[in-house]
Amino acid sequence: MANANSSLPIDAMLPALRASLQTNPRCVLVAQPGAGKTTRVPLALLADTPAKQRWLLLEPRRVAARLAAGFMAEQLGERVGQTVGYRVRGDSQVSAQTRLEVVTQGILTRILQDDPTLDGIAGLIFDEFHERSLDADLGLALALDVQQGLRPDLRLLVMSATLDTDALLRVLGGDTPVLDCPGQSWPVATHYRPPPGGNNRRDAIVMHQASVINEALSAHDGDVLVFLPGQAEIRRLQGQLATVLRDIDVCPLHGQMPLAEQQQVLRGAHDGGQSKRRRVILATAIAESSVTVPGVRIVIDAGRERVPVFQPRSGLSRLDTRTVNRASADQRRGRAGREGPGYCYRLWSQEQVLTSHREPEILQSDLASLVFELARWGVTDAGALNWMTPPPAAALSSCRHLLLSLGLLDTNARLTVLGQRCAEWPTHPRYALMLETSRRQPGLAATACWLVAWLEERPGESELDMAQCLAQRPRQATRGAPGRWLMLARQWAQRLRCQLDDADIEAAPTLLARIFPERIAQNQGDARFKLASGGQALLPESHALRNQPLIVAIELDGQATAARIFHAIAISPDALVQALPAVAEWQNIAYWDDKAGRLVAEQQQQLGDLVLARRQASSAATSLSPAIVSQALIDALRRTGRLSWSDEDLELLGRLRLLHNTLGEPWPDVSDDTLIDTLETWLAPHLSGIRRLDQVQRLPLARLLVQSLDWALQRQLDELTPTHLKVPSGSSIKLDYSGDEPVLAVKLQEMFGQTATPAIINGRVPLLIHLLSPARRPVQVTRDLAGFWANSYFDVRKDLRGRYPKHPWPDDPLQAPATRFTKQR
């Protein structure tokens, strides 16, 4: 961050910004890196704010919030907690004097939920909004709702260096002022160093990274900031550098480090007059924006980032390592030019094309917390709020189903009484459920504190058995991951008013099963487990849990099949029943036995896709209810993943597909996956009396699908997509809908005199015309009938009239009578 007394580009913009916010409730500030927006803008806005009101400045990361607050307090000659304070998870420095509060984006949501009127708050400043975190998007949507319904005087300022301004203005309003401020930076020379020969082996990549670092250190002065995707890559490169670098400090920097250690790296090792040693800082995206890293003149960008991607079908998230986007790459490059001329080494080729912006977190994250917060806000339909990027419907539905199964939401997507109690806990809804349901039992409460702290911090990566993790839990303050685990567990114990030493560790499987019911996994042999959610998961064959009948797979990589289990704990059947009493109930079920080729009836104890126990049913399959039989047949069809379509079915599906692609809803999506997923809706009502799969396959499936549509759509089907078309000769020609576009295949002579290309769906879709020879072979394919008669016809006539002399080949096809006969007729 720049010296408090130095001039920054943003200073010249402050009068215009203050004037805009005095006359407009919303404003956008696009300020390039180095402009000084984070620390100058909030203090300037205080000058126009009544003494009893304050501003909130939202930062994407805890370390950025604390550093920004400290620097602004220093500018005022005060301590943090006076005029300028901060509030982050587990730490705050505020007082009655505080008029500017720097908070992380997640804190804003809790502030809004606790006081939707935002009493005493003049405005909100969203800093570094280009990162598009889930908390920032939710916070902006809720803030706009407050501004429109309760606080029209509330001021909203959105700031960033790289913004999709058009998309933002669609939410804020097209008349929202947009101010553009240049940055203060020195030139940065960019060099490209792709791996030699495109070698992507892990050891080759690390050696290449070390080689480029060594090259940069030799060629230039200053510290080196290296951007890597995650902690594993940082550890590997740190180990490699330890063998080749001398008299240079190698400093890791990532979000799992204690805040004090992050601050030490970001403030610089030589702030206090210590002798300067060069540093190589190995960082994740935490150093990409918000703060200036002192001493850095060289950036080395590996060009990769790691993001969690939510899988709605499995309900799991997997970490995806992908190529960095152009906006982030430019932000990283700019880190080298904040204090003087710099150098950037990009470890990819100059020809590689990057996407323009980072994909919003709302499109790829677990939305359980968002769904929970919306329900707490009183919103059951996410579309009722204004989103820069609307949350995906599939992910919303998956997370609603999860929260319903946990008892936090009712069937109307509103908070239950239990959900309302869980809303008091500032953590993920799953973890809040564990804390809430164990709060009145000291042993369980203490165990919940240890577990929630572990789940939030994920200390350590190599230990797969959660029981062993808990057995080795730290009992006194220590450095690193164990210390963070203990500190957070103590914070939760203080909230729960329990003693950590009272923990009943034997209860851990029950507590975990209660919040991860879909991750209960049943042993299938060879260290393979089937999840209650339906997926398959794997443990290493040498792992201690590989022979356990049941486990709770706490952390997986999110793959739909053969997911890797990172952490798990064994659970006994009794503990499972204690956690989920419904699994003890016997269910009458039927299923199709592929080998026997018949329906089988039995009773089962079930959990999702798992069969925990089975016994022979007291009644035969013939006495099962129609609903059970129908479901058994549908499940069998779904396992095969396909339906048997006749030629007539395929034609009908082609017409429906064309209507859906052209007109959209309410015409249905008839893709294979969608039809398989919706069998209960369109096929199940027609399975009465059917008990065999071959009977199902003989049904007119596509016609049954049409019957499931609204009556008005059924009437429009033939009108919009006729099966036949009358041509000039008088023939009624069948249209072909089997391909990507509808085809009229007709003998050339039958179209004499027609220049307009026939079209269907109220003229919106022209037919692709296959003009046929007398032998019914295509001689021309066209969508421009008039153009064919004017040009190509004479070449076709020259080529074919010798071979087909009995058929008419007139000089003027537009005046000749259309016919399906020869000249003799």
N, C-alpha and C positions, 0 to 999 in steps of 0.2 A: 504494500500500500504506500502511496506517495506521502511525502512529508506534509504535515498539516498546514504549513505556511506556503507551500509551493502552489503555483497556479496550475489548474487542470482545465482541459477543454470543457468540462461540464459547467464550470463557473459562468461562462458566457451565456449558457442556456437557462440558468436558474431563474432569472426574471420572467422569461416566457413560460417556463413550466409552472411557476407559482401563479401567474395570471391565468393560465389554462385551467388549473384546478380550482381557482376561485369562481370560474364561470361555467365549468363543466364537471359533472360528477365522475367522469371517467377520462383517463388519458393514457396514452402509450408513449413510452420513451425508448427509442432504439439508440443505444449508446455503445459505441465500439469499445473493445478492451482498452483499458488504460484511461478511459474518460473520467473516472472518479465517481461514477453514479452511485455506487453502494454506500459510500461514506459521506458524500457531500449533499446529495438530494434530501435524505431524511432530515438532516439538521436544518436545511434551508426551509423545509415545509413547516417546521416548528414555529418559525417567525410569524406565520399567518394563522396559527392555531390558538384558540382560547386556552388560558392557563390550566383549566381543569380538564382538558382533553388531551389525549395522547394518540400517537401513531403506532401501528404495528408494521415492522419490516420483516418480511418472510424470506428466509434463506433455505436453500435445499439441504444443507448439511449442518450438523452441530458445530463442527470446528469453525466453519465460516461464520456462523452466528456469533460465537464467542469472540472471534478475532475482530469482526466488524464492530461489535459493541465496545470492545477494548480500545480500538483505534479512535472511534468517535468520542468516547469519554476522554481520551488523551487530548484530542483536539480542543475539548472544552476545559481542560485542566482539572478534570474531576476523576473520582473513582467510578468504576463500573457499579451501577446500582443507584446512582444519583439521577441525573437527567436522563442518562442512557443506561438501560439495563438489558438483560437477556433472559430468555426462558427456553431451555431445551429439556429433553427427556432426562430426568433424574438430577437436574441442576438448574438453579435460577439465581439471578442477582437483580432484584427489583426492590423498589421502595415506594413510599407515598409520593416522593419527588419525581419518580420516573415518568417522563413524557414521551419517550421513544423506547419501545420494547422490541428487541430483535428476537424473533422466535423461528423455530423450524416450522416447515409447512404443515406437519402433522399436528402441531400444537394448535394451529388456527382452527382446525376442525373441532377440537374439544372446546375451544373458547366459544365458537359459534353455537355448539350444541348446548353449552351451559347458559349462554345468554344471547339468544338470537337477535336482540336489539342492539348488541354491542355498545352498551351504555358506557359513555365516557371515551369512546374511541372515535376519533375524527376521520381516520381513513386507514386503508391497507395498502402496502406497497409489496407487490409480488416481484421479487428480484430473481434474475436468471431464469425467467419463465421458459426460455427455449428448451430447458431440460425436460419439460413436460412430464414431471412426476405425477403419479396418481394423486398424491395429496394436494399438489398445486391445482390440478384440474378440478378436483372435488371442491377445494377451498374457493376457487373462483366461481364455480356454479352456485355454491351456497351463498357466497357474498353477493352475487347478482340477485339472488332470490330475496335476500334481506334488503338490498337497496331498492328493489322494485316494490316490495310489499310493506316494509317497516321503516326503512331509513333512507329516504330519498336524498338526505343531506350527506350520506356516507360517501367519502371520496375513495376511488379505486385507481391506483397507478400500477401499470404493468411495465416492467423494465427488463431488457435483455440486450445482448449484443447481436444475436441472430434470431430473428423472429419471423414466423410465417404471418406477416401483418394482415394479409387479406383474410385469412381464416380467423384471426383474432377479431377483426372488425366486424365479421359476420355475427359474432356473439356480443361484442360491446356496443355495436351500432356504427353505421357508416359515417356518422357525423362526429365520432370520437376523434379529438385532436391527436395527431401523431407527430412527435418531435424527434428529429434525427440529429444526433450529436457525434462528431468524429472522435476517435480515440487518440490517446497519446502513446505512441509506440515508435520504436526505432526500426530501421529496416532489418528484415530477417532473411538471410540467404538460405535457400532450400536446396537440399541435396537428396537424391533418391538412391537407396542402397538395397535393392531387392536381394533375397537370398541367392547365392550363386547356383545357377542351374535349376532354380525353382525348388530346391531341396526343402521339404516340409517335415523331415524327421525332427522329433523333439530335441535331441542332442545337437543336431546341426543348427537348429534355430537359435538355441541358447549360445552356441559358439559364435554364430554370426552376430548376434546382438552384442556380445562381449567385444568382438572385433571392431564393430562400429563405434562403441563407446571408447575403446582405446584410441581409435583414429581421431575422434572428436577431441578427446583430452589432449592429444599431442598437437593438434592443429590450432586450438583456440583456448582462450582464457575463460575463467568462470566455472560455475557449477553446472552439472548435467542433470536434467530432469528427464527420466525415461518413463514413458507411458506403456503399461502392460495390462492385460485383461483382468488378472486376478492374483490372489495371494500365492497360488501354486507357482505361477510363472515368476513372481517376485522371488520366492525362495530358491527356485532353480537358478535364476540369474545371479542372485546374491552369492550362492555357493560357487558358481563359476568365477565371479569377479574376485572372490577371496583368494583365488590361486594366482591371479595375474596383476592385481593392482596393489601398489605400495604407497603409503603416506596419503591415502585418499579415503575419506569416510564414505561407506556405502550405507545409505539410510532407507529402510522401507517406509512406505506411507500408504496406508489403506484404512478403510472405515472401521475395521475391527480392532485397531489399536486404541489404547486409552487416549482420551482427548488431550491429556497433558503431553503425551508423546507426539501426537499429531501436531500440536501447537509448537513444540520445540523444533520440529522439522520445518514447519511453515514460517516460523519467525527467523530461523537461521541460527547456526551454532555460534556465530560470532557477534551477536547483538550486544553482548555485555563487555566488549573490549577484549575478548579472548583472541588468541592467535588464530589466524584464518587458515583452515585446511580446506582444500577443495573437497566437494561432496558430489557423489553420484546418488541421486534420489530416485528410487524405484517405486513408482506410484501407480495406483489405479486411477480411474476417472475423477477421483476426489480432488485432484489438483488441476482439473480442467478449467474451472471457472471460479469466480467469486473472490479469490485471493491471489495476491502476488507472492511468489516464492522468492525470497531475497537471494541475490547472488547468482541466479540462474541466467546463463547466457546461451545455453545449448539445450535443445529439446531433441530427444530421440523417440520417435513414435513408432511402436510396433504395429499400429494400424488395426488393432483388434479391440473389441469391447465385449464384456460378458453381461448378458441381460437375462432375467427370469422370464420364461414364456409359459403362460398358463394353457393347459390342455383341457378344454371343457368336457370332453368325453371321459377322461380319466379322473378329472378333478385334481390333477397334480400339476406342479410347475417343474419345468426342467431348465437348467442353466444352458443358455445357447451362446456360444462364442461366435461372433460375427464380425465382418469388416466394419470399421468405423465409418460414420457418415461424414460428408464434406464439412458441415458446420462444425462438428466436433473436432475434425482434423485441423480446421483453421483456428479454432479456439486453442488447441494444444500448441500449434505453431506460434501463436501470439504470445505464449508464455515466455518465449526466448527474447522478446523485444520489449519487455516492460521497463528495464533499467538501462538499456544501452543496445547497440547493434548486436544482433544475435544470429544463431545458426540453427537450422532445423534439419535433422536427418530422418527421412521417411523410409521405413523398411519395406517399401513396395515400389513397383515400377511407376514411372511417370505417366504411362499410358493407362493405368488402371482407373476405371470410372467408379466414382463413389456416389451413393445416393445423397440427395441434397440435405435432408434433415433427419434427426433421430426419430424413430417411430415412437409415438406417445406411449407411455407406460400403460395407459388405460386400455390399449389394444392387445397387450400381451401379458398382463399380470393377473394374479389371483384377485378377484373382485369381491371376495367374501366381506372384507372390511368395508368396502364401498357400499355393498348392499345393506349391510348392518347399519351403517351411518345414515343411509337414505331412509331406512325404516324408522330409525330414531328421529329423523327430521320430519317424519310424517308423510314421506313420499313413497308410494307403492309403484309408481310408474316413472322410471328414470327420464322418460321423455318430457316430463313436466318441468324439468330444469333446462337451462340453456348451457349446452356443452360446446366447447371448442371442437372436441372429438367425442361423439356419443359412445357410451360403453357398448361393446358387442352383445347382441341379444343372447347368443349361445352361452357366453361366459356368465351373464347375469342369471340366466335360467339355472345353470349348473350350481352357482353359488346360493341361489335362493333354495334350491333343493337341499343343499348341504345344511344351511341354517334351519330349514324346516325339520330335517332329520335330527338335528341337535336340540330341537325344542326351543330355539331362540326366536323363530318366526312362526306365525300361524299360516293357514292356507290362503289368507288374504295379503300375505307379505307384510304383515304388521308385527311389531314386537309383542311377544308373549310377556307374561309377568316375569318369567325367568329371564327373558331377553332384556327387559327393562332393568333388572337388577345387575345383569352382566354389563350393561352400558356404563356402570360406575367405574369399571376397571379400564384404565388407558392402555389397552393392548389388543391384539388380534381377538376376534370373537371366540375362537376355539380356546385360547388361553384364559380369557375372561371366564368362560364356562368352568374351567378347572378350578380357578380361584374361588369363584362364587359357590360352587357346590361342595367345596371342602372347608369353607371358612369357619364352620362351627365345630370342627373336629381337629384339635391341635395337631395330632400326628399327621393327618391328611393335609392339613393346611401347610405345615412345614415342608412336606414332600412336594406339594404343589408349587411352593416358592422355588425350591431347587429346580423343578422341572421347567417351569415357565422361564426362569432366568436362563436355563440352558437352551431352551428352544429359541429364545430371542437373540442370544449371543453366539450360539453354536461354537462353544470353545473346543478346540481340538478337532482334527479331521480323520485321524487314523483309527480311533476306537469305534468299533461297530456295535458292541454289546452295551446297551444303555445301562444295564444293571452294573456292569463293571465301572462305567463312567460315574454312577452315583456312589459306588463303594469308594471311589478315589476322590470324592468331592473335597475341595479345600476347606480346612477348618480355621485357617488364619490368613490374614492378608498376604498376598504374594503378587509378583509381577506377572504380566502377560495375561493370556486367556483365562487361566484358573482364577486370577485375581478379579477379573471383570465379572466372571460367573458369581463369585462369592459376593462382590459388592452389590450386584443386581438382586441376588437372592435376599440379601439383608434388606434392601429397599422394599421388596415385596413383603417380607416378614414384618417389617414395620407397619405397612399398610394393613396386613392381616392380623396384626397384634398377636403373633405367635413366635415361638423360639425355634430357630433352625435345628438345634440339637434334638428337638422332639420328633424329628422326621421319622415316619414309618416307611422305610424304603421298600418294604415288601408290598406296599399298596401301589407302587409306581405303575405296574402293568394295568391295574384297574383304572387309574386316573387317565392314563394315556389312551386306553381303549375307548373310554367315554368320549374323548374329543376327536379321536381318529377312527371312527367305526368303519369307514370305507377302506382303511389300511390294515385291518385285521387280515392276516395271511395264513393260509393253510398249506402244510407241507405236501408237495407232490412227488418227492423223491429227488435225489441228485441235487440237493441244495436249491431246488426250484420251488417257488411258492406261488399260490394263486391268491390274488387279492379279492376282498369282498366287493370291490368296485369292478371286478372282472378281468383285470390285467394280470400279466405274469411278471414275477420279480425273482431276482437271483441273489444269493449270497455266495461269497467265495467258498469253494468246496472244503477248505481247511477251517472255516469259521466254527466257533463253538456252538452257534445256534442252528447249524445246518440240519440237525436231526430233531429239532423241536417240532412237535405237531402243530402248534399255533404260535405265531409271533405278532407283534404290532410293528409294522414297518414305518418307523417314525419319519424317516427321510429317504426319499428315492430320487432318481434322476428324471422321472417324469415320462420315460419312454412308454409307449402303449404296450409293447411286448418286450420281454426280457429286460425290464427295468432293473438297474443296479440298486441294491439296498445299501445305503450308507450307514444308517443307524437303526437298530431294532431292539426289541426286548421280548423275551419269552412270556407267554401268558397261559395260565392253566384254564381248563374249561370252567371251573368254579369261579375264577376271577372274571372270566368273560361274562358269565351270567350275572355276576354282581354288578359289572359295569353296564351291561345291556340286558336287562331281565327278559326282554321280548324273545331272545334267542332260545329260551327254554321252552317256548310254546311249540307244539306239534302242528304242522300245517298239512292239510290234505292237498296233494299235488298230483299232477300227471305229466308225463314227458314221453316224447317219441323216442323209442329205442331203435336206433338205426340198424343194429345187427339183427334184432328180432323182427323188425319191420312192423311194430305195433305199439299202441299206447300202453304205458305201464303206470299203474296207480300205486302210490305208497304215501306214507307220512314222513315228513322231514322236519328237522330243526335247521333253520336257515339263517344266514346273515348275508344279505345281498346275493352275490353269485356263489357263495359258499354253502355246501351241504355239510353241516357239522355232525349230524346223526340221521339215520334213516331206519324205518321199520315198515313191515308189510302193512298195507292199509286194511282196515276191517271190511271194506267193500271192494268189489271188482271195478275194473275200468268202465264197464258198461253202465254203472250207476253213478258215475261222476256227473257233476253239474255241467251244463253246456258251456258255461263261462270258463271252467277249468280246462275242458277239452279244447275249446277254441284257443286258449292261451298256449296250451301245449303244442298245438299245431303251428301257431305263429312263432313260438320259440324255435321250433325245428326249422321252419323256413328261414328264420333269421340266422341260424347257425350256418346254413348253406350259403347265405349271402347273395342268393339270386332267386329269381322267379322264372318259370317257364312261360314265355310269351309266344303266342301263335303269330302267324303273319298278319292276321286281322288286328291282333293286339298291337303289334308294332306300328301299323299304320295309324291307329287311333292315338297311340302314345306320341307319334310324330306330330300329329295335329295339336295335341295339348302342349307339347314342348314348344312348338312354334308360337302358340298363343301366349305362353308364359314369357318367352324370350322377347316377344313384341310388345305385349300389353302389361306384363308383370302381374302383380296381385290384382284380383283374387284368383286368376288362373294359376293352377298349382304347379309347383316344381315336380317334374316327373323323372328326375334323375334316379338311378338305381338306389343310391344310399338313402335318399329321402323317402322313396316308396317303401323300402325295407323298414325304415325307422317309424313309419306311420301306418303299419299294417293294422294296428288296433282300430284306427279311424275308418279306413275304407274297406278292409277285407273282413275283419272279425264279424260284422253284422250278417255276413252271408255264409257263415260256417256252421249254421245250425243243422244238425243231423249228419254232419261230415265227421268221419273218424279216421280217415286215412289220408296220407299226403298225396297219393296219386289222384284221389278225388279232388283235392284242392287244385292240383296242376291242370285238371281238365276243365276248370271253371273259366268262363269268359272274363279273365281278370281285368283287362282294360275297360270293358263295358261296366264292370262293377265299380271301377274307379270313377267313371263318369257319373254313375248313379249317386256317388257320395257328394257330388257337387251341388251347389244351390240350383234350384229348378230354372232360374233365369239364365244361368250359365249353360245348362244343358240345352236350352232352346237356342242359344246363340252359337253353339258349337257348329252346327251344320250351316248356319248362315254365314259365319265368319270364315270357316275352313270347309268348304263343300268337298264332298268326296269325288264329284264329277263336274266337269265343265263343258257346256255346250259350245262347239266351235262353229265357224261359218258354214261348214259342210252339212251341219245338222247333227253330226255325231255327238254323243255324250262321252267324253274321254275321262277316264279315271286319273285323278291326280296322285302323284307319288310323294308321300310325306316322309319317307324313310331316311332321307339324307338331311344335311344341314339346312337346305332350303327346298321349298316345294317345286316339283317338276311337272310340266305338261309335256308328255311325249306324244307327238301327233304327226301323221303323214303330212309332208310339205303341202301337197295339193289341197288338203282340207283347210288350209289357212289362207288361200287366195283371197285377196280383197281386204284383209284386216291389217291395219297398220299399228293400232294401239296394242301394246303389250298387256295381256290380261293380268289382273292383280286381285288379291284376296285380302281379307281382314280390312274391309272398308277402304280398299285401294292402297293400303300402306305397304303391302308386300307384293312386289311383282313376281310373276312366275318365271322360273328358268325354263325356257322352251327348248325342247329337243326336237328339232325338225327331222323327220325320218324319211328315208328313201322308200320306194314301193316295197322293198324287202324288209322294211321296218328296222333299218340300221340308221343310226344318227349321222346326218350329213352336215348339220350345223347346230351349235348350242349358242343361244343368244338370249339377252334380256331386252334387246332393241330390235323389235320386229320391223319397224319402218326402215331402219338402217340396213337390215338384211335384204329387204326387197330392193333398195336403191343400189346396193353394192354387191354383196356376196352372192345373191341369187343367180346372177348371170354366169358366174364361174361354176356354181353347182349345176345349173342347167346345161352348160357346155359339157360337163363331165358325165352327166347321167342320162341325157336324153337318147344317146346312142345305145345304152344298155337297157333302157326301159322305153322303147319307142311307142308302146301301147298307152302310155300315160301322158297326160297333158303337160306340156312345157311351154306355156304361152310367152310371147314377147313382152306382154304387159300383165304381170301377175296381179296387179291391183284391180284390173278390170275383168279378169277371167273369173268365171263362176267356180266357187270352191266345191270340191267333189272328193268322195272317197272311192270313186270308180275309175276305170280306164276310159279312154276316148270312145271305145265302142259302146259304152253305156251312157 
